[in-house]
Amino acid sequence: MKINTAELIISAVKKEQYPNDMKPEIALAGRSNVGKSSFINKMINRKSLARTSSKPGKTQTLNFYLLNDFMYFVDVPGYGFAKVSKKERDAWGRMIEQYLMESEHLKAVVLLVDIRHAPSQDDQLMYDWLNHFEIPVIVVATKADKIPKGKHQKHMKTIRETLGLSKEDIVLPFSSETSFGKEKVWSAIQKHV
């Protein structure tokens, strides 16, 4: 998919602030250091529309990025954030849950996991929760450039087993450094929008 226009429309914290223009939404979820901002920037061919940071946990709102005036990427706060209070974490959790449960335009969630490691307990909880509520999930294994291509299948198998994925579930390796996997990820997203 070729992205000609991309802009941050709103950083929302409650339902009344969500865009209400009936466009399909794809949410992006994952640990705070999994590379969500880099993923967004690579997918939309921008260097810094989504701000990247060396400090995990910078995204604290639901960021709605309008792509080609057709669909939204919705960046949700990362989980596993170490440097915020339990009160803040709980507030983010409620905000994310409300969005995932109540957005009428959410079509799927791209769950980003780090290909180098087995999915964390938080990744497993997120996947199980999305599955329980029958929200379609596309699992994307980021940082694929950090391991040799010959080891991708082994790592993908670990991700599948740890998350308890079925044969039909999609897991795609991806690199925001090299664009590896970008077309396949777009192809999987387009099936939902």
Sequence and secondary structure as in RCSB ss.txt:
>XXXX:A:sequence
MKINTAELIISAVKKEQYPNDMKPEIALAGRSNVGKSSFINKMINRKSLARTSSKPGKTQTLNFYLLNDFMYFVD
VPGYGFAKVSKKERDAWGRMIEQYLMESEHLKAVVLLVDIRHAPSQDDQLMYDWLNHFEIPVIVVATKADKIPKG
KHQKHMKTIRETLGLSKEDIVLPFSSETSFGKEKVWSAIQKHV
>XXXX:A:secstr
     EEEEEEESSGGGS  S   EEEEEEBTTS HHHHHHHHTT SSSS   SSTT   SEEEEEETTTEEEEE
   BS SSS HHHHHHHHHHHHHHHHH TTEEEEEEEEETTS   HHHHHHHHHHHHTT  EEEEEE GGGS GG
GHHHHHHHHHHHHT  TTS EEE  TTT TTHHHHHHHHHTT 
